[in-house]
């Protein structure tokens, strides 16, 4: 169950979520992905980043297992 979810102001990312197993990223393109093992702190940092998309591409995408969930 998602502990928190936030819509964000980004050209690529629509919203972020997190639960104890990892982070969720929903894209404006419609896909929602789960990134296993991402910490709450990492997701909050992405939420607060000047460019959440750049943060995602540098810190999350290349470093965590993912699966498309929707």
N, CA, C and O atoms as a CHARMM CRD file, in Angstrom:
* protein
*
  280
    1    1 UNK  N      0.83800  -1.18300   0.00000 PROA 1      0.00000
    2    1 UNK  CA     0.00000   0.00000   0.00000 PROA 1      0.00000
    3    1 UNK  C      0.88100   1.24300   0.00000 PROA 1      0.00000
    4    1 UNK  O      1.83400   1.32300   0.77400 PROA 1      0.00000
    5    2 UNK  N      0.57700   2.19900  -0.84700 PROA 2      0.00000
    6    2 UNK  CA     1.38300   3.41300  -0.95400 PROA 2      0.00000
    7    2 UNK  C      1.19000   4.27400   0.29100 PROA 2      0.00000
    8    2 UNK  O      0.06300   4.61800   0.65000 PROA 2      0.00000
    9    3 UNK  N      2.30900   4.62200   0.95400 PROA 3      0.00000
   10    3 UNK  CA     2.27800   5.43300   2.16700 PROA 3      0.00000
   11    3 UNK  C      2.00800   6.90000   1.85500 PROA 3      0.00000
   12    3 UNK  O      1.29500   7.57800   2.59500 PROA 3      0.00000
   13    4 UNK  N      2.57800   7.38200   0.76000 PROA 4      0.00000
   14    4 UNK  CA     2.29800   8.75300   0.33700 PROA 4      0.00000
   15    4 UNK  C      2.40800   8.86200  -1.16700 PROA 4      0.00000
   16    4 UNK  O      3.10300   8.08300  -1.81900 PROA 4      0.00000
   17    5 UNK  N      1.70100   9.85600  -1.70900 PROA 5      0.00000
   18    5 UNK  CA     1.71500  10.11200  -3.14500 PROA 5      0.00000
   19    5 UNK  C      1.57700  11.61300  -3.34300 PROA 5      0.00000
   20    5 UNK  O      0.77200  12.26900  -2.68200 PROA 5      0.00000
   21    6 UNK  N      2.38300  12.15400  -4.27500 PROA 6      0.00000
   22    6 UNK  CA     2.34300  13.58900  -4.57200 PROA 6      0.00000
   23    6 UNK  C      2.34900  13.81800  -6.06800 PROA 6      0.00000
   24    6 UNK  O      3.13600  13.21000  -6.79400 PROA 6      0.00000
   25    7 UNK  N      1.47500  14.69200  -6.52900 PROA 7      0.00000
   26    7 UNK  CA     1.57500  15.18800  -7.89500 PROA 7      0.00000
   27    7 UNK  C      2.72600  16.18000  -7.91200 PROA 7      0.00000
   28    7 UNK  O      2.93400  16.90000  -6.93500 PROA 7      0.00000
   29    8 UNK  N      3.47300  16.23000  -9.00200 PROA 8      0.00000
   30    8 UNK  CA     4.59400  17.16500  -9.07100 PROA 8      0.00000
   31    8 UNK  C      4.55100  17.97000 -10.35400 PROA 8      0.00000
   32    8 UNK  O      3.89600  17.59500 -11.32700 PROA 8      0.00000
   33    9 UNK  N      5.26300  19.08300 -10.33200 PROA 9      0.00000
   34    9 UNK  CA     5.33700  19.96700 -11.47300 PROA 9      0.00000
   35    9 UNK  C      6.58100  19.60600 -12.28400 PROA 9      0.00000
   36    9 UNK  O      7.68100  20.08200 -12.00300 PROA 9      0.00000
   37   10 UNK  N      6.38900  18.76200 -13.28700 PROA 10     0.00000
   38   10 UNK  CA     7.48500  18.29000 -14.11900 PROA 10     0.00000
   39   10 UNK  C      6.96000  18.05700 -15.52500 PROA 10     0.00000
   40   10 UNK  O      5.78900  17.72700 -15.71300 PROA 10     0.00000
   41   11 UNK  N      7.82200  18.22700 -16.50400 PROA 11     0.00000
   42   11 UNK  CA     7.38600  18.00000 -17.87800 PROA 11     0.00000
   43   11 UNK  C      7.22400  16.51500 -18.19300 PROA 11     0.00000
   44   11 UNK  O      6.45500  16.16300 -19.08800 PROA 11     0.00000
   45   12 UNK  N      7.92800  15.63600 -17.47900 PROA 12     0.00000
   46   12 UNK  CA     7.86100  14.20200 -17.74500 PROA 12     0.00000
   47   12 UNK  C      7.15000  13.40100 -16.65800 PROA 12     0.00000
   48   12 UNK  O      6.45500  12.43000 -16.95800 PROA 12     0.00000
   49   13 UNK  N      7.31700  13.79400 -15.41300 PROA 13     0.00000
   50   13 UNK  CA     6.80000  13.02100 -14.28200 PROA 13     0.00000
   51   13 UNK  C      5.50700  13.65300 -13.77300 PROA 13     0.00000
   52   13 UNK  O      5.46300  14.84800 -13.48100 PROA 13     0.00000
   53   14 UNK  N      4.45400  12.83700 -13.66900 PROA 14     0.00000
   54   14 UNK  CA     3.16200  13.33700 -13.19600 PROA 14     0.00000
   55   14 UNK  C      3.04100  13.25400 -11.67500 PROA 14     0.00000
   56   14 UNK  O      2.55500  14.18800 -11.03600 PROA 14     0.00000
   57   15 UNK  N      3.48400  12.13100 -11.09400 PROA 15     0.00000
   58   15 UNK  CA     3.38400  11.97600  -9.64600 PROA 15     0.00000
   59   15 UNK  C      4.38500  10.95000  -9.14000 PROA 15     0.00000
   60   15 UNK  O      4.91300  10.12900  -9.88900 PROA 15     0.00000
   61   16 UNK  N      4.62000  11.03300  -7.84100 PROA 16     0.00000
   62   16 UNK  CA     5.52900  10.12200  -7.14700 PROA 16     0.00000
   63   16 UNK  C      4.78600   9.48000  -5.99100 PROA 16     0.00000
   64   16 UNK  O      3.87900  10.08200  -5.41600 PROA 16     0.00000
   65   17 UNK  N      5.16700   8.27000  -5.65600 PROA 17     0.00000
   66   17 UNK  CA     4.61500   7.59800  -4.49900 PROA 17     0.00000
   67   17 UNK  C      5.69500   6.76800  -3.83600 PROA 17     0.00000
   68   17 UNK  O      6.75500   6.53200  -4.41500 PROA 17     0.00000
   69   18 UNK  N      5.42400   6.33100  -2.63100 PROA 18     0.00000
   70   18 UNK  CA     6.39900   5.53700  -1.91400 PROA 18     0.00000
   71   18 UNK  C      5.68300   4.61100  -0.94500 PROA 18     0.00000
   72   18 UNK  O      4.66900   4.98500  -0.35500 PROA 18     0.00000
   73   19 UNK  N      6.20600   3.41000  -0.78100 PROA 19     0.00000
   74   19 UNK  CA     5.82600   2.52400   0.31300 PROA 19     0.00000
   75   19 UNK  C      7.09500   1.86100   0.82600 PROA 19     0.00000
   76   19 UNK  O      8.17900   2.15300   0.32200 PROA 19     0.00000
   77   20 UNK  N      6.99600   1.00200   1.78800 PROA 20     0.00000
   78   20 UNK  CA     8.18800   0.43000   2.41400 PROA 20     0.00000
   79   20 UNK  C      9.01200  -0.44100   1.47700 PROA 20     0.00000
   80   20 UNK  O     10.16100  -0.75400   1.78700 PROA 20     0.00000
   81   21 UNK  N      8.45200  -0.84100   0.33400 PROA 21     0.00000
   82   21 UNK  CA     9.18900  -1.66900  -0.62400 PROA 21     0.00000
   83   21 UNK  C      9.90700  -0.86200  -1.70100 PROA 21     0.00000
   84   21 UNK  O     10.79000  -1.39000  -2.37700 PROA 21     0.00000
   85   22 UNK  N      9.54200   0.40900  -1.87500 PROA 22     0.00000
   86   22 UNK  CA    10.18600   1.20800  -2.90500 PROA 22     0.00000
   87   22 UNK  C      9.33500   2.36600  -3.37100 PROA 22     0.00000
   88   22 UNK  O      8.35200   2.73700  -2.73000 PROA 22     0.00000
   89   23 UNK  N      9.73400   2.93600  -4.51100 PROA 23     0.00000
   90   23 UNK  CA     9.07900   4.13100  -5.02100 PROA 23     0.00000
   91   23 UNK  C      8.27800   3.87300  -6.27500 PROA 23     0.00000
   92   23 UNK  O      8.54200   2.92500  -7.01400 PROA 23     0.00000
   93   24 UNK  N      7.29300   4.72800  -6.51000 PROA 24     0.00000
   94   24 UNK  CA     6.43200   4.67100  -7.67600 PROA 24     0.00000
   95   24 UNK  C      6.57600   5.96800  -8.45100 PROA 24     0.00000
   96   24 UNK  O      6.59800   7.04900  -7.86400 PROA 24     0.00000
   97   25 UNK  N      6.67300   5.86200  -9.75200 PROA 25     0.00000
   98   25 UNK  CA     6.76400   7.04100 -10.60300 PROA 25     0.00000
   99   25 UNK  C      5.72200   6.90000 -11.70900 PROA 25     0.00000
  100   25 UNK  O      5.72100   5.92000 -12.45400 PROA 25     0.00000
  101   26 UNK  N      4.83900   7.88600 -11.80700 PROA 26     0.00000
  102   26 UNK  CA     3.84700   7.92400 -12.87800 PROA 26     0.00000
  103   26 UNK  C      4.26300   9.02500 -13.84100 PROA 26     0.00000
  104   26 UNK  O      4.53100  10.15600 -13.43600 PROA 26     0.00000
  105   27 UNK  N      4.31200   8.68100 -15.10900 PROA 27     0.00000
  106   27 UNK  CA     4.73700   9.62800 -16.13600 PROA 27     0.00000
  107   27 UNK  C      3.52900  10.21100 -16.86300 PROA 27     0.00000
  108   27 UNK  O      2.47400   9.58200 -16.93700 PROA 27     0.00000
  109   28 UNK  N      3.69400  11.41200 -17.39400 PROA 28     0.00000
  110   28 UNK  CA     2.62200  12.03900 -18.16700 PROA 28     0.00000
  111   28 UNK  C      2.24500  11.18600 -19.37400 PROA 28     0.00000
  112   28 UNK  O      1.11900  11.27200 -19.86500 PROA 28     0.00000
  113   29 UNK  N      3.16000  10.37800 -19.84700 PROA 29     0.00000
  114   29 UNK  CA     2.88000   9.49800 -20.98300 PROA 29     0.00000
  115   29 UNK  C      1.89100   8.38900 -20.62000 PROA 29     0.00000
  116   29 UNK  O      1.38700   7.68500 -21.49500 PROA 29     0.00000
  117   30 UNK  N      1.62100   8.24200 -19.32500 PROA 30     0.00000
  118   30 UNK  CA     0.63400   7.27600 -18.87200 PROA 30     0.00000
  119   30 UNK  C      1.18000   6.07500 -18.14100 PROA 30     0.00000
  120   30 UNK  O      0.42300   5.40900 -17.43500 PROA 30     0.00000
  121   31 UNK  N      2.45600   5.76200 -18.27400 PROA 31     0.00000
  122   31 UNK  CA     3.02900   4.60500 -17.60000 PROA 31     0.00000
  123   31 UNK  C      3.29800   4.86700 -16.13000 PROA 31     0.00000
  124   31 UNK  O      3.68400   5.97000 -15.74400 PROA 31     0.00000
  125   32 UNK  N      3.09200   3.84100 -15.31300 PROA 32     0.00000
  126   32 UNK  CA     3.43100   3.89700 -13.89400 PROA 32     0.00000
  127   32 UNK  C      4.40100   2.76000 -13.61100 PROA 32     0.00000
  128   32 UNK  O      4.16200   1.61700 -13.99900 PROA 32     0.00000
  129   33 UNK  N      5.49800   3.08200 -12.93200 PROA 33     0.00000
  130   33 UNK  CA     6.56900   2.12300 -12.68100 PROA 33     0.00000
  131   33 UNK  C      6.88700   2.06400 -11.19500 PROA 33     0.00000
  132   33 UNK  O      6.79100   3.05600 -10.47300 PROA 33     0.00000
  133   34 UNK  N      7.27100   0.86500 -10.76200 PROA 34     0.00000
  134   34 UNK  CA     7.70000   0.64500  -9.38700 PROA 34     0.00000
  135   34 UNK  C      9.20600   0.42200  -9.38800 PROA 34     0.00000
  136   34 UNK  O      9.71700  -0.36800 -10.18200 PROA 34     0.00000
  137   35 UNK  N      9.92000   1.11700  -8.50000 PROA 35     0.00000
  138   35 UNK  CA    11.37000   1.00400  -8.38000 PROA 35     0.00000
  139   35 UNK  C     11.68100   0.41500  -7.00300 PROA 35     0.00000
  140   35 UNK  O     11.59000   1.09400  -5.98000 PROA 35     0.00000
  141   36 UNK  N     12.05100  -0.86600  -7.00900 PROA 36     0.00000
  142   36 UNK  CA    12.26500  -1.62500  -5.77900 PROA 36     0.00000
  143   36 UNK  C     13.45500  -1.09000  -4.99000 PROA 36     0.00000
  144   36 UNK  O     14.53900  -0.88200  -5.53600 PROA 36     0.00000
  145   37 UNK  N     13.22900  -0.86900  -3.68100 PROA 37     0.00000
  146   37 UNK  CA    14.30000  -0.49300  -2.77500 PROA 37     0.00000
  147   37 UNK  C     14.59500   0.99100  -2.68000 PROA 37     0.00000
  148   37 UNK  O     15.46400   1.38800  -1.90400 PROA 37     0.00000
  149   38 UNK  N     13.90600   1.81800  -3.43800 PROA 38     0.00000
  150   38 UNK  CA    14.14300   3.26500  -3.35000 PROA 38     0.00000
  151   38 UNK  C     13.64500   3.74700  -1.98700 PROA 38     0.00000
  152   38 UNK  O     12.52600   3.43500  -1.58100 PROA 38     0.00000
  153   39 UNK  N     14.47800   4.50500  -1.29300 PROA 39     0.00000
  154   39 UNK  CA    14.11700   4.99200   0.03700 PROA 39     0.00000
  155   39 UNK  C     13.15700   6.18100  -0.04300 PROA 39     0.00000
  156   39 UNK  O     13.05900   6.86500  -1.06200 PROA 39     0.00000
  157   40 UNK  N     12.46000   6.39600   1.06000 PROA 40     0.00000
  158   40 UNK  CA    11.57600   7.56000   1.15100 PROA 40     0.00000
  159   40 UNK  C     12.39300   8.84400   0.96800 PROA 40     0.00000
  160   40 UNK  O     11.94400   9.77500   0.29900 PROA 40     0.00000
  161   41 UNK  N     13.57100   8.89300   1.55000 PROA 41     0.00000
  162   41 UNK  CA    14.41800  10.07900   1.44800 PROA 41     0.00000
  163   41 UNK  C     14.78000  10.37600  -0.01100 PROA 41     0.00000
  164   41 UNK  O     14.80600  11.53600  -0.42200 PROA 41     0.00000
  165   42 UNK  N     15.05600   9.33400  -0.78300 PROA 42     0.00000
  166   42 UNK  CA    15.40500   9.50500  -2.20100 PROA 42     0.00000
  167   42 UNK  C     14.19800  10.04900  -2.97300 PROA 42     0.00000
  168   42 UNK  O     14.35500  10.91000  -3.83800 PROA 42     0.00000
  169   43 UNK  N     13.00900   9.55400  -2.66600 PROA 43     0.00000
  170   43 UNK  CA    11.80700  10.03500  -3.35800 PROA 43     0.00000
  171   43 UNK  C     11.47600  11.47700  -2.96600 PROA 43     0.00000
  172   43 UNK  O     11.04000  12.26300  -3.80700 PROA 43     0.00000
  173   44 UNK  N     11.68000  11.82300  -1.70400 PROA 44     0.00000
  174   44 UNK  CA    11.46300  13.20300  -1.27000 PROA 44     0.00000
  175   44 UNK  C     12.47200  14.11900  -1.96100 PROA 44     0.00000
  176   44 UNK  O     12.11800  15.22500  -2.37000 PROA 44     0.00000
  177   45 UNK  N     13.71300  13.68000  -2.09700 PROA 45     0.00000
  178   45 UNK  CA    14.72600  14.47200  -2.80300 PROA 45     0.00000
  179   45 UNK  C     14.30400  14.69700  -4.25500 PROA 45     0.00000
  180   45 UNK  O     14.49000  15.79000  -4.79000 PROA 45     0.00000
  181   46 UNK  N     13.74500  13.68400  -4.88800 PROA 46     0.00000
  182   46 UNK  CA    13.26200  13.84200  -6.26300 PROA 46     0.00000
  183   46 UNK  C     12.10700  14.83700  -6.31300 PROA 46     0.00000
  184   46 UNK  O     12.04000  15.67200  -7.21600 PROA 46     0.00000
  185   47 UNK  N     11.20300  14.74800  -5.34500 PROA 47     0.00000
  186   47 UNK  CA    10.07100  15.66400  -5.26100 PROA 47     0.00000
  187   47 UNK  C     10.54200  17.11400  -5.15400 PROA 47     0.00000
  188   47 UNK  O      9.93100  18.01200  -5.73200 PROA 47     0.00000
  189   48 UNK  N     11.61900  17.33800  -4.42100 PROA 48     0.00000
  190   48 UNK  CA    12.12300  18.69300  -4.17100 PROA 48     0.00000
  191   48 UNK  C     13.15600  19.17400  -5.18800 PROA 48     0.00000
  192   48 UNK  O     13.56200  20.33600  -5.15700 PROA 48     0.00000
  193   49 UNK  N     13.58000  18.29600  -6.08200 PROA 49     0.00000
  194   49 UNK  CA    14.63000  18.65200  -7.04900 PROA 49     0.00000
  195   49 UNK  C     14.15200  19.74300  -8.00900 PROA 49     0.00000
  196   49 UNK  O     12.96700  19.82400  -8.33500 PROA 49     0.00000
  197   50 UNK  N     15.08400  20.57300  -8.45200 PROA 50     0.00000
  198   50 UNK  CA    14.76300  21.61000  -9.43700 PROA 50     0.00000
  199   50 UNK  C     14.22900  20.98500 -10.71600 PROA 50     0.00000
  200   50 UNK  O     13.33800  21.54300 -11.35700 PROA 50     0.00000
  201   51 UNK  N     14.76800  19.82800 -11.08900 PROA 51     0.00000
  202   51 UNK  CA    14.29200  19.07900 -12.24800 PROA 51     0.00000
  203   51 UNK  C     14.09400  17.62000 -11.82300 PROA 51     0.00000
  204   51 UNK  O     15.04300  16.83600 -11.84200 PROA 51     0.00000
  205   52 UNK  N     12.86800  17.25300 -11.44200 PROA 52     0.00000
  206   52 UNK  CA    12.62700  15.87000 -11.03300 PROA 52     0.00000
  207   52 UNK  C     12.99300  14.85000 -12.11600 PROA 52     0.00000
  208   52 UNK  O     13.45800  13.75600 -11.79800 PROA 52     0.00000
  209   53 UNK  N     12.79100  15.19300 -13.37500 PROA 53     0.00000
  210   53 UNK  CA    13.13400  14.27900 -14.46100 PROA 53     0.00000
  211   53 UNK  C     14.62300  14.00500 -14.53400 PROA 53     0.00000
  212   53 UNK  O     15.03400  12.85800 -14.71100 PROA 53     0.00000
  213   54 UNK  N     15.43700  15.04300 -14.40000 PROA 54     0.00000
  214   54 UNK  CA    16.89000  14.86000 -14.39800 PROA 54     0.00000
  215   54 UNK  C     17.33700  14.06000 -13.18300 PROA 54     0.00000
  216   54 UNK  O     18.20200  13.19000 -13.28900 PROA 54     0.00000
  217   55 UNK  N     16.74900  14.35500 -12.03400 PROA 55     0.00000
  218   55 UNK  CA    17.08000  13.61300 -10.81200 PROA 55     0.00000
  219   55 UNK  C     16.75400  12.13400 -11.01500 PROA 55     0.00000
  220   55 UNK  O     17.55600  11.26200 -10.68100 PROA 55     0.00000
  221   56 UNK  N     15.58400  11.86400 -11.55800 PROA 56     0.00000
  222   56 UNK  CA    15.16500  10.49000 -11.82500 PROA 56     0.00000
  223   56 UNK  C     16.15600   9.77400 -12.74000 PROA 56     0.00000
  224   56 UNK  O     16.58100   8.65600 -12.44900 PROA 56     0.00000
  225   57 UNK  N     16.51600  10.41400 -13.83300 PROA 57     0.00000
  226   57 UNK  CA    17.42500   9.78500 -14.81000 PROA 57     0.00000
  227   57 UNK  C     18.82000   9.54100 -14.24200 PROA 57     0.00000
  228   57 UNK  O     19.49600   8.59900 -14.65500 PROA 57     0.00000
  229   58 UNK  N     19.25700  10.37400 -13.30300 PROA 58     0.00000
  230   58 UNK  CA    20.60500  10.23000 -12.75400 PROA 58     0.00000
  231   58 UNK  C     20.65000   9.33700 -11.51000 PROA 58     0.00000
  232   58 UNK  O     21.57200   8.53500 -11.36300 PROA 58     0.00000
  233   59 UNK  N     19.67300   9.46500 -10.62000 PROA 59     0.00000
  234   59 UNK  CA    19.75400   8.81600  -9.30500 PROA 59     0.00000
  235   59 UNK  C     18.88000   7.57800  -9.14000 PROA 59     0.00000
  236   59 UNK  O     19.20000   6.70500  -8.33300 PROA 59     0.00000
  237   60 UNK  N     17.78900   7.48600  -9.88500 PROA 60     0.00000
  238   60 UNK  CA    16.86700   6.37800  -9.65100 PROA 60     0.00000
  239   60 UNK  C     16.90400   5.35900 -10.78100 PROA 60     0.00000
  240   60 UNK  O     17.19100   4.18800 -10.53500 PROA 60     0.00000
  241   61 UNK  N     16.62700   5.76500 -11.98900 PROA 61     0.00000
  242   61 UNK  CA    16.51500   4.83100 -13.10900 PROA 61     0.00000
  243   61 UNK  C     17.71500   3.89000 -13.26100 PROA 61     0.00000
  244   61 UNK  O     17.51500   2.68500 -13.41200 PROA 61     0.00000
  245   62 UNK  N     18.94800   4.39400 -13.22700 PROA 62     0.00000
  246   62 UNK  CA    20.07000   3.47200 -13.45600 PROA 62     0.00000
  247   62 UNK  C     20.47000   2.63400 -12.22900 PROA 62     0.00000
  248   62 UNK  O     21.31600   1.74600 -12.33700 PROA 62     0.00000
  249   63 UNK  N     19.87100   2.90900 -11.08000 PROA 63     0.00000
  250   63 UNK  CA    20.35000   2.28100  -9.84200 PROA 63     0.00000
  251   63 UNK  C     19.38700   1.31500  -9.16400 PROA 63     0.00000
  252   63 UNK  O     19.74900   0.68900  -8.16800 PROA 63     0.00000
  253   64 UNK  N     18.17800   1.18100  -9.67700 PROA 64     0.00000
  254   64 UNK  CA    17.18200   0.34000  -9.02500 PROA 64     0.00000
  255   64 UNK  C     16.46800  -0.55000 -10.03700 PROA 64     0.00000
  256   64 UNK  O     16.25900  -0.16800 -11.18800 PROA 64     0.00000
  257   65 UNK  N     16.09500  -1.75300  -9.57600 PROA 65     0.00000
  258   65 UNK  CA    15.26000  -2.63000 -10.39000 PROA 65     0.00000
  259   65 UNK  C     13.89400  -1.98600 -10.53900 PROA 65     0.00000
  260   65 UNK  O     13.40100  -1.34000  -9.61500 PROA 65     0.00000
  261   66 UNK  N     13.28300  -2.16300 -11.70500 PROA 66     0.00000
  262   66 UNK  CA    11.96600  -1.57300 -11.91700 PROA 66     0.00000
  263   66 UNK  C     11.05000  -2.54000 -12.63500 PROA 66     0.00000
  264   66 UNK  O     11.48400  -3.50600 -13.26300 PROA 66     0.00000
  265   67 UNK  N      9.75600  -2.24300 -12.51500 PROA 67     0.00000
  266   67 UNK  CA     8.75900  -2.98200 -13.26700 PROA 67     0.00000
  267   67 UNK  C      7.60700  -2.04500 -13.58300 PROA 67     0.00000
  268   67 UNK  O      7.24400  -1.18900 -12.77600 PROA 67     0.00000
  269   68 UNK  N      7.03700  -2.21800 -14.76500 PROA 68     0.00000
  270   68 UNK  CA     5.87500  -1.43800 -15.16400 PROA 68     0.00000
  271   68 UNK  C      4.66100  -2.05200 -14.49500 PROA 68     0.00000
  272   68 UNK  O      4.42200  -3.25400 -14.61200 PROA 68     0.00000
  273   69 UNK  N      3.88200  -1.21800 -13.78400 PROA 69     0.00000
  274   69 UNK  CA     2.72400  -1.74800 -13.07900 PROA 69     0.00000
  275   69 UNK  C      1.40700  -1.25200 -13.66600 PROA 69     0.00000
  276   69 UNK  O      0.34900  -1.79700 -13.35000 PROA 69     0.00000
  277   70 UNK  N      1.45400  -0.24000 -14.50500 PROA 70     0.00000
  278   70 UNK  CA     0.23300   0.26300 -15.16500 PROA 70     0.00000
  279   70 UNK  C      0.59800   1.00100 -16.43500 PROA 70     0.00000
  280   70 UNK  O     -0.28500   1.49900 -17.13400 PROA 70     0.00000
